[in-house]
Amino acid sequence: MRRRTLALATASGAALLAAAALPATAQPAAHRTTTAAPGAGLQEGSVSAADLLAKLKGCSQLSNGKYRTDEETSATVPVCGKNGAVFWKADMDVDCDGQTTSKCNADTDPWYQDDTAFHQSNGKPLNAEKLPYVVVPSVSGIWNYASAGIKGGGVVAIIYNNQVEYAVVGDTGPDKIIGEASYAAAKGLGIDPDPENGGADSGVTYVLFKNSKASPIESHADAVSRGDALAKKFLQDN
């Protein structure tokens, strides 16, 4: 897990208060199809983590270089491509940007910003506390997500600890760092969602399906439905 520095924040004077670690809970049952046994963790849709990971061995590198998972680490993470998707394997830092809520605000997150790169259908920023979303690196010489067919609202499968969670592309981050997702995404996977001290050090795989889009972007149920269909197609392709 990387720790962002205050240089990345646009707001000043944010209180350096860490939110208490929250219990790990899955997304509401209405938003997922649970195929795993009780207590086995989150399983959205019908495609297993093992089947997806089996397709992600090796890397046909799309990026011109590699990304860091933290400001102080070396660049070791490439963006790879396969079967109409791009993917990377990294850590998970917690993004709380977007709408101000009881869990995501300037008091709980010293790097908090009240906006996201992509917005809800009503024009408001996304709600990191409620919506699982993934952060993609800003466009740079390393990689251009838009040129690769990745867009705001694009459907993403996040794989962690033998679990599958679907999300959307919701925000952009530093242009040399990769591996970040929303408070809701972390919480759903049983990862500590505290934006300052939470996250996962490693073991997170992000699969972004090209030219896909949840409609509306804030509908997690739509992301799950589309994601399951896209994951099935991903497994069928050679």
C-alpha positions as CSV (number, residue, x, y, z in Angstrom):
1,M,0.0,0.0,0.0
2,R,1.4,3.4,-0.9
3,R,0.8,6.5,1.2
4,R,0.1,9.6,-0.8
5,T,1.9,12.7,0.2
6,L,0.2,16.0,1.0
7,A,1.6,17.3,-2.3
8,L,-1.1,15.4,-4.1
9,A,-3.9,17.2,-2.3
10,T,-5.4,20.3,-3.7
11,A,-7.1,21.3,-0.5
12,S,-5.0,22.7,2.3
13,G,-5.3,22.4,6.0
14,A,-7.0,19.0,6.0
15,A,-6.9,17.4,9.4
16,L,-4.6,14.4,9.7
17,L,-7.1,12.2,11.5
18,A,-7.4,8.5,10.7
19,A,-10.8,7.1,10.7
20,A,-11.3,4.1,12.9
21,A,-11.1,0.8,11.0
22,L,-14.5,-0.4,9.9
23,P,-15.7,-4.0,9.9
24,A,-15.4,-5.7,6.6
25,T,-18.7,-6.3,5.0
26,A,-19.9,-7.2,1.6
27,Q,-22.1,-5.2,-0.7
28,P,-25.9,-5.6,-0.1
29,A,-27.3,-8.8,-1.5
30,A,-29.5,-7.0,-3.9
31,H,-26.4,-5.9,-5.8
32,R,-24.8,-9.3,-6.3
33,T,-25.3,-12.9,-7.0
34,T,-23.7,-15.0,-4.4
35,T,-22.5,-18.3,-5.7
36,A,-19.9,-19.1,-3.0
37,A,-20.7,-20.8,0.3
38,P,-21.7,-18.6,3.2
39,G,-18.7,-17.0,4.8
40,A,-16.5,-17.6,1.7
41,G,-16.4,-13.9,0.8
42,L,-17.8,-11.7,-1.9
43,Q,-18.8,-13.2,-5.2
44,E,-20.6,-10.9,-7.6
45,G,-21.9,-12.6,-10.8
46,S,-21.2,-16.2,-11.7
47,V,-17.6,-16.1,-12.9
48,S,-15.1,-17.2,-10.2
49,A,-11.9,-15.5,-9.2
50,A,-9.9,-18.6,-10.0
51,D,-11.2,-18.8,-13.6
52,L,-10.4,-15.1,-14.3
53,L,-7.0,-15.4,-12.8
54,A,-6.2,-18.5,-14.9
55,K,-6.8,-16.3,-18.0
56,L,-4.5,-13.6,-16.7
57,K,-1.2,-15.5,-16.6
58,G,1.6,-13.7,-18.4
59,C,1.4,-10.1,-19.8
60,S,1.2,-8.7,-23.2
61,Q,2.3,-5.2,-22.2
62,L,0.4,-2.2,-23.4
63,S,2.0,0.5,-21.4
64,N,5.3,2.1,-22.6
65,G,6.7,1.7,-19.1
66,K,5.7,0.5,-15.7
67,Y,4.0,2.2,-12.7
68,R,4.8,2.5,-9.1
69,T,2.4,1.4,-6.4
70,D,3.7,4.0,-4.1
71,E,5.7,7.2,-4.4
72,E,8.8,5.7,-2.8
73,T,8.7,2.3,-4.6
74,S,10.3,1.4,-7.9
75,A,8.1,1.1,-11.1
76,T,7.2,-2.6,-11.4
77,V,3.6,-2.7,-12.6
78,P,2.8,-2.9,-16.3
79,V,-0.6,-2.5,-17.9
80,C,-1.3,-5.6,-19.8
81,G,-3.9,-6.5,-22.5
82,K,-5.9,-9.6,-23.4
83,N,-9.2,-10.6,-24.9
84,G,-10.7,-7.1,-25.1
85,A,-9.6,-6.1,-21.7
86,V,-6.6,-4.4,-20.0
87,F,-5.4,-5.5,-16.6
88,W,-2.8,-4.9,-13.9
89,K,-1.8,-6.5,-10.6
90,A,-1.0,-4.1,-7.8
91,D,-2.0,-3.0,-4.3
92,M,-5.2,-1.1,-3.3
93,D,-5.1,2.4,-1.9
94,V,-8.4,3.9,-0.8
95,D,-9.9,6.8,-2.7
96,C,-12.6,8.8,-0.7
97,D,-12.9,11.6,-3.3
98,G,-16.3,12.8,-4.5
99,Q,-19.4,13.6,-2.6
100,T,-18.9,14.5,1.1
101,T,-20.3,11.8,3.3
102,S,-19.9,10.7,7.0
103,K,-17.1,8.4,5.9
104,C,-15.5,10.4,3.1
105,N,-14.7,14.0,4.0
106,A,-11.8,16.3,4.9
107,D,-11.7,15.1,8.5
108,T,-11.4,11.4,7.6
109,D,-9.1,11.8,4.6
110,P,-6.2,14.2,4.6
111,W,-6.1,14.1,0.8
112,Y,-9.8,14.5,0.3
113,Q,-11.1,16.3,-2.8
114,D,-14.8,17.0,-3.3
115,D,-14.9,16.0,-7.0
116,T,-14.2,13.0,-9.2
117,A,-13.0,12.9,-12.8
118,F,-16.3,11.3,-13.9
119,H,-19.7,12.3,-12.7
120,Q,-23.1,10.7,-12.0
121,S,-25.9,11.0,-14.5
122,N,-27.2,14.1,-12.5
123,G,-23.9,15.8,-12.8
124,K,-22.8,15.3,-9.2
125,P,-19.5,13.7,-8.3
126,L,-19.4,10.0,-7.5
127,N,-20.1,8.8,-4.0
128,A,-17.0,6.8,-2.9
129,E,-18.7,5.6,0.2
130,K,-21.5,3.9,-1.7
131,L,-20.1,3.2,-5.2
132,P,-17.4,0.7,-6.0
133,Y,-15.1,2.5,-8.5
134,V,-11.5,2.2,-9.7
135,V,-9.0,5.0,-10.2
136,V,-6.9,4.9,-13.4
137,P,-3.6,6.8,-13.8
138,S,-3.9,10.2,-15.6
139,V,-2.8,10.2,-19.2
140,S,1.0,10.3,-19.6
141,G,3.8,8.9,-21.8
142,I,3.5,5.7,-19.9
143,W,-0.1,4.9,-20.9
144,N,-3.2,6.6,-22.2
145,Y,-6.3,4.9,-20.8
146,A,-8.7,6.6,-23.3
147,S,-6.7,5.5,-26.3
148,A,-6.9,1.9,-25.0
149,G,-10.7,2.0,-25.0
150,I,-11.1,2.7,-21.3
151,K,-13.7,5.4,-20.4
152,G,-15.4,6.9,-17.4
153,G,-18.1,4.4,-16.3
154,G,-16.3,1.5,-17.9
155,V,-16.9,-1.8,-16.2
156,V,-14.1,-3.3,-14.1
157,A,-13.7,-6.7,-12.3
158,I,-11.6,-6.4,-9.1
159,I,-10.2,-9.7,-7.9
160,Y,-8.9,-10.1,-4.3
161,N,-8.5,-13.0,-1.9
162,N,-10.5,-15.3,-4.1
163,Q,-13.3,-12.8,-4.4
164,V,-14.8,-11.0,-7.5
165,E,-16.3,-7.5,-7.2
166,Y,-17.5,-5.4,-10.1
167,A,-16.9,-1.7,-10.3
168,V,-16.7,1.2,-12.7
169,V,-13.9,3.5,-13.8
170,G,-14.7,6.5,-11.6
171,D,-11.6,8.8,-11.1
172,T,-8.1,9.5,-12.3
173,G,-5.0,9.7,-10.2
174,P,-1.3,10.4,-10.3
175,D,0.3,9.7,-13.7
176,K,3.0,7.5,-12.4
177,I,1.2,5.5,-9.7
178,I,-1.4,2.7,-10.0
179,G,-3.6,0.6,-7.7
180,E,-6.4,2.6,-6.1
181,A,-10.2,2.1,-5.7
182,S,-13.0,3.7,-3.7
183,Y,-14.0,3.3,-0.1
184,A,-17.0,1.1,-1.2
185,A,-14.8,-1.1,-3.4
186,A,-12.4,-1.8,-0.5
187,K,-15.1,-2.4,2.0
188,G,-16.9,-4.8,-0.3
189,L,-13.8,-7.0,-0.6
190,G,-13.1,-7.0,3.2
191,I,-10.2,-4.5,2.9
192,D,-9.9,-1.9,5.5
193,P,-11.5,1.2,3.8
194,D,-9.8,3.8,6.0
195,P,-8.5,6.3,3.3
196,E,-5.4,7.2,5.4
197,N,-4.3,3.9,6.9
198,G,-6.4,1.2,5.2
199,G,-6.0,-0.6,1.8
200,A,-4.2,-3.7,0.8
201,D,-0.5,-4.0,0.3
202,S,-0.7,-6.4,-2.7
203,G,-2.7,-9.1,-4.3
204,V,-5.3,-7.0,-6.1
205,T,-6.0,-7.6,-9.8
206,Y,-7.9,-5.1,-11.8
207,V,-9.5,-6.1,-15.1
208,L,-11.0,-3.2,-17.2
209,F,-13.2,-4.2,-20.1
210,K,-12.6,-2.1,-23.2
211,N,-15.5,0.0,-24.6
212,S,-17.9,-0.9,-21.9
213,K,-20.0,1.4,-19.7
214,A,-22.4,1.0,-16.9
215,S,-25.6,2.9,-17.4
216,P,-26.0,5.0,-15.4
217,I,-22.5,5.1,-14.0
218,E,-23.8,5.2,-10.4
219,S,-25.7,1.9,-10.8
220,H,-23.7,-0.8,-9.2
221,A,-26.3,-3.3,-10.1
222,D,-25.8,-2.5,-13.8
223,A,-22.1,-2.8,-13.4
224,V,-22.5,-6.3,-11.9
225,S,-24.9,-7.4,-14.7
226,R,-22.7,-6.1,-17.5
227,G,-19.5,-7.2,-15.8
228,D,-20.7,-10.8,-15.4
229,A,-21.6,-11.0,-19.1
230,L,-18.2,-9.4,-20.1
231,A,-16.3,-11.8,-17.8
232,K,-18.0,-14.8,-19.4
233,K,-17.1,-13.5,-22.8
234,F,-13.5,-12.9,-21.6
235,L,-13.2,-16.5,-20.6
236,Q,-14.5,-17.8,-23.9
237,D,-12.2,-15.8,-26.1
238,N,-8.8,-17.4,-26.9
